[in-house]
Structure formats: C-alpha cells, structure tokens
C-alpha cells in the first residue's frame, strides 16, 4: 500500500476534528511566539539590566518573562480542552468502526482467520494509530514554523554562529531517515510475530483439552518459544535503532554546544557578539533543535503507524455485507408463497460447492435437504441465509431476487437452528431472549417446546443460572435444547430452518419434538436437514444432494425407489442410528411439548 493512501486515510480520520486542530495549532503558534520573545528579553536582561547595573530593567524584563510564562500556561489549559476531545474520540471512532465492520463481514472471513488473531491485530493497530493524537503530530506545521522563525532570529543575532549550527542539522536528519526505513521493516516483523502469538494463544485456549489428552504441551511450547525468540530479537533490534537515534542526536547536540561556546567566546573577544547575545543565541538554538528533535521523533513514530494503518485499512476492505442502494425492507406482513433456487452455483476456495442447483419450496411445505458430507447441504444453508452469495444464478422469494431486500429484514423471516449454536456467557433466560423482546411467559413456553424446561428447573438458579462460555456448564443435549428454545422463541418469522437440530437429543426427547414439529402449522415453510427416516417419510418432499448437484426431488418413497445412492445412504444411516432396545416412542410424559 502506497504512502499516499495512508496519508489520505489519516486526513479522513482527523477531518471531523479539524476545528479542534486549528484551535490547538493557533494556541501553539501564540505560545511559540512567547517562547521566541523570552530569549530576546533574556538578552536584554543580561546586557542592559545585569551588566548595565540597571535594577529597574532587571525587574521589568523578569516581569515580562514571567508574564509570558503565565500566558503560556493559561493557553495550555485552553489547548488541553480541545486536545482531550481528539485524544479520546479517535480511539473511540476507530474501535467503533472496527467492531461495526466485524459484525458486517461475511462469515467466511472468520472461517479462514483465527478470531483471536483478528481482534488482537485490531487492538494493536488501533493503539498504534491512536498515537497520532499526540499534540506534536497534530501541530507538525507549528514545529516547522518554529524552525524557520528560530533560524531567522539566529541569523539576526549572528549569521556566523548560525552557519555552525546548520552544519549539524542535515547529519541528524540523514541518520533519522536511515533509521526510519530500518524501523518500519522491524515493526512489520513484530506485527507478524504478534499475530502468530495471538493465533497460538487462541488455539491453546480453544484446544486445551486436545493438548492435554495428546500430551503435546511440550511441542506447543516449543512452537511458542520460536515465536517469542523472534519477537525478542526484533524488539531488541528496534531498541538498538532507537538508542542509535537517541545517542546520535545527543552527540550532535553536545558537539554543537561545545563548538558554539568555543566560537562564541572567540566572537565575544572580537566584540562581534555580546554575552547576552550569546546566551540568547543558545536559547534560540534550543528552540530550533527542539522541533527538529520532535520531527525526528514523529518520523520514528510513523514507522509503527504506517504498517498498522495499512493492516487496519486492509481489514476494513474485507468483503462485507452491504445492502444494495435500492434494497428494500422485507415487510413483516408479507406472505412467503414460494422460495426458489434458479440455476444456483457456488464456487468456494476455487472449488465448485454447488453446480446448477434448482428447486422450489411452496408455502405450507415441510421439506428436507439431505446428502452425505460434502454434498452441498451447508452451502445451501449459507446461501439461504445470505452468508454467501451465489456465483451464478439467483435465489428468489415470491419471484423476487433476495438481493433486492436488506440483509437484516431478509433474515428476520428466518428462525435458524444450526449445528453449532453459540451460547453466550450469560443466564439461560438471556440466551433464549437475545432479542430482548420476550416476556417470561414466552421464554418458558419456548423452553417447553424444545424440551429444555425440565432440566432448567434442576439448575441452581433456574432461568437465572449463568451457563458459562458457549454453554460450558451444560451437556451437549442441554445446550442444544436451549439453542432450539431460542430458535422457537423468535417472533414473527416465516420460515423455520433446522440443521440437525436434535442431533444431541436423547432418542425419546427427539421423537417427542419431531412429532410436534411435523404436526405444527406455525411456519409458512419448514426446512429440515436430517437423515432420520421416520422424519423424512412424513415430509412433503426431499431435496437430495450429491456432489453439489440435485440428484432428485420427491417424497421419501419416490427417492427410495428411484435413487440407489439415496437408498444406500438411508440404509447406512439406519445401521448407525438404531437406538438401544429399551428406547421406545410414547405420547406420554412430555407430550405437552407443542409448537
């Protein structure tokens, strides 16, 4: 990414605060003028007041110097008020923009990236970019003004001494420029190693059980050591460059000061400069060197900001879910008469996941989508929910392409129960009522429908029990029942989509739920991904996928008769899923479950 792109982004970042920046700059400009007056008054204080033995002049110039200091401090308070807003708001804006984008990026982004790595990189980049709120950076042109104004004053006092000073500045700037290029490269290495560390940590936390069971702690730590050693060496190199920059600056300043005293003393002896003039010159020279040092520091600072901003912009440019300008809201009152896949193909990671898929689901139908692993079922689900967009073809509702609707309003018609449902580290009630619009009665009703009610009553705090990170305190079946309760509790939805919704249920609970599901007419359409023959036999039709293609659409009996591969799949599934002998379906006990 070119420098101008980064600079344009920096300008856009600070654009809303240009009023504050102008006020801060004007205040610093006025303060700088005061700083330039002080050495002049110091010269007069020494030459006229002290050496001239004029005590009245001493009091006068001391008073002026103190007055300038007082005004500068008062202006500093005024400046801080406007600086504080920028310093606080910039990180706020960056975090808000980043988190908003996190929620809008397509889900496939996080299938390729470790989430902990993404968040770690974002926080690091935002911290580095936020360092630009330093007042010295915001008012860089003021520092340039200080340099030129200071040089003007120095030439006025004595042009010979000024030439001595100017000889040291190019050397200092060349050293800083050389080290800046080195530091940028090292910062890029450090950022890469920090990302690797975040990835290692994320895998270690998520895979802690596998690490312990397989006894690979030592191997994982060995990988960590390689990363930490690289990070240590890179940071050591960065510190070395910083030290070289600092010591070279100190050396040049000391060399200049010594030369100034020697040459200045010689000029005093020749009556080409007064003692006060020499003292004033030294003061002015420090006012010139200070902004040069600050500019050098800013160059060093930019060595970390540039790669951070580049990576941050790269993240913001990742594929996000953006509504078309003419997209409309899908009204809650709409009747879903049909849902169609028309010649839909999907290419994912250079492989065709779906190939010319066609099917139609009519209002009132209960439909299954089945197939072996890798057949394309998950791809169909992702397309239905618009997590992916078709590479070819279109998906339509009531003969209108779903792209014509906003993402949020389109998804509001769906109640989804996925294979892997995330549960928040919150109470049972809050995990079910994530929309925050349900009454307690409605929450309890959805729990009874999903079969979760009975075990919730055994929890320590019942509905108010916190269930841990992703439901860590619950069994697989309990987690699934709470997730299903959440799905069934969603209001005003038109289509129910169940993806292996009861895979962790015990046999009896599953049979009870399936019975109620199949007899319910609550939803305009019901789409089920399951291989249970007892469910498939009672559905209106089955869409059979294999290798990303539709091999057949029909009832269970029709496909079982006409499709040998379908028959083999069902037979294989029946062998794997035959329940223990003591299980039998009954309409008693929890038959109160209803949709």
LINKATA-V652312 format. One record per backbone hydrogen bond with DSSP energy under -0.5 kcal/mol. NH is the residue of the N-H (numbers start at 1). CO is the residue of the C=O. If there is no record, write none. Layout:
BEGIN
nh=NH co=CO
nh=NH co=CO
END
This chain:
BEGIN
nh=5 co=2
nh=6 co=2
nh=7 co=3
nh=8 co=4
nh=9 co=5
nh=10 co=6
nh=11 co=7
nh=12 co=8
nh=13 co=9
nh=14 co=10
nh=15 co=11
nh=16 co=12
nh=17 co=14
nh=18 co=15
nh=21 co=17
nh=22 co=18
nh=23 co=19
nh=24 co=20
nh=25 co=21
nh=26 co=22
nh=27 co=23
nh=28 co=24
nh=29 co=25
nh=30 co=26
nh=31 co=27
nh=32 co=28
nh=33 co=29
nh=34 co=30
nh=35 co=31
nh=36 co=32
nh=37 co=33
nh=38 co=34
nh=39 co=35
nh=40 co=36
nh=41 co=37
nh=42 co=38
nh=43 co=39
nh=44 co=40
nh=45 co=41
nh=46 co=42
nh=47 co=43
nh=48 co=44
nh=49 co=44
nh=50 co=45
nh=51 co=46
nh=53 co=50
nh=54 co=48
nh=54 co=49
nh=55 co=53
nh=58 co=54
nh=59 co=55
nh=60 co=56
nh=61 co=57
nh=62 co=58
nh=63 co=59
nh=64 co=60
nh=65 co=61
nh=66 co=62
nh=67 co=63
nh=68 co=64
nh=69 co=65
nh=70 co=66
nh=71 co=67
nh=72 co=68
nh=73 co=69
nh=74 co=70
nh=75 co=71
nh=76 co=72
nh=77 co=73
nh=78 co=74
nh=79 co=75
nh=80 co=76
nh=81 co=77
nh=82 co=78
nh=83 co=79
nh=84 co=80
nh=85 co=81
nh=86 co=82
nh=87 co=83
nh=88 co=84
nh=89 co=85
nh=90 co=86
nh=91 co=87
nh=92 co=88
nh=93 co=89
nh=94 co=90
nh=95 co=91
nh=96 co=92
nh=97 co=93
nh=98 co=94
nh=99 co=95
nh=100 co=96
nh=101 co=97
nh=102 co=98
nh=103 co=99
nh=104 co=101
nh=105 co=101
nh=106 co=319
nh=109 co=106
nh=110 co=107
nh=111 co=107
nh=111 co=108
nh=112 co=108
nh=112 co=109
nh=113 co=109
nh=117 co=114
nh=118 co=114
nh=119 co=115
nh=120 co=116
nh=121 co=117
nh=122 co=118
nh=123 co=119
nh=124 co=120
nh=125 co=121
nh=126 co=122
nh=127 co=123
nh=128 co=124
nh=129 co=125
nh=130 co=126
nh=131 co=127
nh=131 co=128
nh=132 co=129
nh=133 co=130
nh=134 co=131
nh=137 co=134
nh=138 co=134
nh=139 co=135
nh=140 co=137
nh=142 co=139
nh=143 co=139
nh=144 co=140
nh=145 co=141
nh=146 co=142
nh=147 co=143
nh=148 co=144
nh=149 co=145
nh=150 co=146
nh=151 co=147
nh=152 co=148
nh=153 co=149
nh=154 co=150
nh=155 co=151
nh=156 co=152
nh=157 co=153
nh=158 co=154
nh=162 co=158
nh=163 co=159
nh=164 co=160
nh=165 co=161
nh=166 co=162
nh=167 co=163
nh=168 co=165
nh=169 co=165
nh=170 co=166
nh=172 co=168
nh=173 co=169
nh=174 co=170
nh=175 co=171
nh=176 co=172
nh=177 co=173
nh=178 co=174
nh=179 co=175
nh=180 co=176
nh=181 co=177
nh=182 co=178
nh=183 co=179
nh=184 co=180
nh=185 co=181
nh=186 co=182
nh=187 co=183
nh=188 co=184
nh=189 co=185
nh=190 co=186
nh=191 co=187
nh=192 co=188
nh=193 co=189
nh=194 co=190
nh=195 co=191
nh=196 co=192
nh=197 co=193
nh=198 co=194
nh=199 co=195
nh=200 co=196
nh=201 co=197
nh=202 co=198
nh=203 co=199
nh=204 co=200
nh=205 co=201
nh=206 co=202
nh=207 co=203
nh=208 co=205
nh=211 co=207
nh=212 co=208
nh=213 co=209
nh=214 co=210
nh=215 co=212
nh=216 co=211
nh=220 co=216
nh=221 co=217
nh=222 co=218
nh=223 co=219
nh=224 co=220
nh=225 co=221
nh=226 co=222
nh=227 co=223
nh=228 co=224
nh=229 co=225
nh=230 co=226
nh=231 co=227
nh=232 co=228
nh=233 co=229
nh=234 co=230
nh=235 co=231
nh=236 co=232
nh=237 co=233
nh=238 co=234
nh=239 co=235
nh=240 co=236
nh=241 co=237
nh=242 co=238
nh=243 co=239
nh=244 co=240
nh=245 co=241
nh=246 co=242
nh=247 co=243
nh=248 co=244
nh=249 co=245
nh=250 co=246
nh=251 co=247
nh=252 co=248
nh=253 co=249
nh=254 co=250
nh=255 co=251
nh=256 co=252
nh=257 co=253
nh=258 co=254
nh=259 co=255
nh=260 co=256
nh=261 co=257
nh=262 co=258
nh=263 co=259
nh=264 co=260
nh=265 co=261
nh=266 co=262
nh=267 co=263
nh=268 co=264
nh=269 co=265
nh=270 co=266
nh=271 co=268
nh=272 co=267
nh=273 co=267
nh=278 co=274
nh=279 co=275
nh=280 co=276
nh=281 co=277
nh=282 co=278
nh=283 co=279
nh=284 co=280
nh=285 co=281
nh=286 co=282
nh=287 co=283
nh=288 co=284
nh=289 co=285
nh=290 co=286
nh=291 co=287
nh=292 co=288
nh=293 co=289
nh=294 co=290
nh=295 co=291
nh=296 co=292
nh=297 co=293
nh=298 co=294
nh=299 co=295
nh=300 co=296
nh=301 co=297
nh=302 co=298
nh=303 co=299
nh=303 co=300
nh=304 co=301
nh=305 co=301
nh=306 co=302
nh=308 co=304
nh=309 co=305
nh=310 co=306
nh=311 co=307
nh=312 co=308
nh=313 co=309
nh=314 co=310
nh=315 co=311
nh=316 co=312
nh=317 co=313
nh=318 co=315
nh=321 co=104
nh=322 co=320
nh=327 co=324
nh=328 co=404
nh=331 co=329
nh=334 co=331
nh=336 co=334
nh=337 co=335
nh=339 co=361
nh=340 co=396
nh=341 co=359
nh=342 co=340
nh=342 co=394
nh=343 co=341
nh=344 co=357
nh=345 co=392
nh=346 co=354
nh=348 co=346
nh=348 co=351
nh=351 co=348
nh=353 co=346
nh=353 co=351
nh=354 co=346
nh=355 co=548
nh=357 co=344
nh=359 co=341
nh=361 co=339
nh=363 co=337
nh=364 co=524
nh=365 co=362
nh=367 co=365
nh=367 co=526
nh=368 co=541
nh=369 co=528
nh=370 co=368
nh=370 co=543
nh=375 co=372
nh=380 co=376
nh=381 co=377
nh=382 co=378
nh=383 co=379
nh=384 co=380
nh=385 co=381
nh=386 co=383
nh=387 co=382
nh=388 co=382
nh=391 co=345
nh=392 co=345
nh=394 co=342
nh=396 co=340
nh=397 co=400
nh=398 co=338
nh=400 co=397
nh=402 co=395
nh=404 co=401
nh=405 co=402
nh=406 co=328
nh=410 co=406
nh=411 co=407
nh=412 co=408
nh=413 co=410
nh=414 co=411
nh=415 co=495
nh=416 co=414
nh=417 co=497
nh=421 co=419
nh=426 co=424
nh=428 co=465
nh=429 co=463
nh=431 co=427
nh=432 co=428
nh=433 co=429
nh=434 co=432
nh=436 co=433
nh=443 co=439
nh=444 co=440
nh=445 co=441
nh=446 co=442
nh=447 co=443
nh=448 co=444
nh=449 co=445
nh=450 co=446
nh=451 co=447
nh=452 co=447
nh=453 co=447
nh=456 co=452
nh=457 co=453
nh=458 co=455
nh=459 co=456
nh=462 co=459
nh=464 co=461
nh=465 co=462
nh=467 co=426
nh=470 co=423
nh=471 co=468
nh=472 co=469
nh=473 co=467
nh=474 co=471
nh=479 co=475
nh=480 co=476
nh=481 co=477
nh=482 co=478
nh=483 co=479
nh=484 co=480
nh=485 co=481
nh=486 co=482
nh=487 co=483
nh=488 co=484
nh=489 co=485
nh=490 co=486
nh=490 co=487
nh=493 co=490
nh=494 co=413
nh=495 co=413
nh=496 co=525
nh=497 co=415
nh=497 co=495
nh=498 co=496
nh=498 co=527
nh=499 co=417
nh=499 co=497
nh=500 co=498
nh=500 co=529
nh=503 co=500
nh=505 co=502
nh=510 co=506
nh=511 co=507
nh=512 co=508
nh=513 co=509
nh=514 co=510
nh=515 co=511
nh=516 co=512
nh=517 co=513
nh=518 co=514
nh=519 co=515
nh=520 co=516
nh=520 co=517
nh=524 co=494
nh=525 co=494
nh=526 co=365
nh=527 co=496
nh=528 co=367
nh=529 co=498
nh=530 co=528
nh=533 co=531
nh=535 co=532
nh=536 co=532
nh=537 co=533
nh=538 co=535
nh=539 co=536
nh=540 co=366
nh=541 co=366
nh=542 co=554
nh=543 co=368
nh=544 co=542
nh=544 co=552
nh=545 co=370
nh=545 co=543
nh=546 co=549
nh=548 co=375
nh=549 co=546
nh=551 co=544
nh=551 co=549
nh=552 co=544
nh=554 co=542
nh=559 co=555
nh=560 co=556
nh=561 co=557
nh=562 co=558
nh=563 co=559
nh=564 co=562
nh=567 co=563
nh=568 co=564
nh=569 co=565
nh=570 co=566
nh=571 co=567
nh=572 co=568
nh=573 co=569
nh=574 co=570
nh=575 co=571
nh=576 co=572
nh=577 co=573
nh=578 co=574
nh=583 co=580
nh=590 co=588
nh=593 co=590
END
